[in-house]
Amino acid sequence: MSTDVLLEIKNLQTHFFTLKGVVKAVDGVSFELRRGEVLGIVGESGGGKSVTGFSILRLIEEPGKIVGGEILFKGTDLLKASEQHLQSIRGKEISMVFQDPMTSLNPVFTVGYQLEESLIIHQNLTKEARKQKCIQLLSMVGIPNPEKRLLDYPHQFSGGMRQRVIIAIALASQPDLIIADEPTTALDVTIQAQILKLMKKLSEETRCALILITHDLAVVSELADRVMVMYCGKLVETGDTKDIIHNPAHPYTEGLLRSIPDIEQEKSRLEPIPGIVPNMFELPQGCKFADRCSRCQTICTQEEPPLFEGPKGRKALCFFPLWKDS
């Protein structure tokens, strides 16, 4: 593993064992993340994006289980690490920003208490040093009058401000990696843009790698260096953001891009991807996207496509990828 590679996922498999059957939420996913890099993981709900993020920190609860693969963080396989070792990594070297800031913060404790908690666990600072660090963190994420706001409770903050507090908590111990799971879902469009701009700025300033989990390719196009598209628990396409946005190779990625409004084009209707995501309990044989694909041929419904490699390190899980020079 290159010294520049911070995280390497090899053939990750996370399954959920239910009374109805086994759901292969993450089914053989592999990728790398370099220091300071922003990786966008994109796809429809149920594609396995969030489960991939939670698997990295081994936060999978019953009936879920990581049944195979390797998660190498700085060369150490987290799947073989002790719970004590993991506790020292969570929040310190790898932090997570969750979807809903209201449920991520404890309503009965002040924002200052919750910020300080992370510093108490992971850093050996005096009480006064912790307070100054908390003020600095709130200021860094753009919260005005930070010293006074440390004494406020989560309900006294707006949704956007609460998300900024969550980002401040994630940054408290200067982690090498932040996993942001749909960090702007509950926010309006204007606040979304502010939060995403803030995360990009902080990533660049601190050289912290960022995994951004989202269903929105438009968001990823503005923020990510590389994109990983997931469908039914599988990685269906990956590559540099610019290459994928301008020249998608997989028909699913192509469909996601066509469904995004474009103010430069005069269209009366958007072009949705036909059909629906298949039942995860009864996945079809062959390519899981076959019955929604305009390029589907007989082999697609009979055999599982391999992950073909294209130009510039592009990869696509498709028998007929549309590689183009970019």
Summary of the structure (lengths in Angstrom):
residues: 326
radius of gyration: 20.7
end to end distance: 28.4
largest distance: 68.3
contacts: 1027
relative contact order: 0.14
helix: 35%
strand: 25%
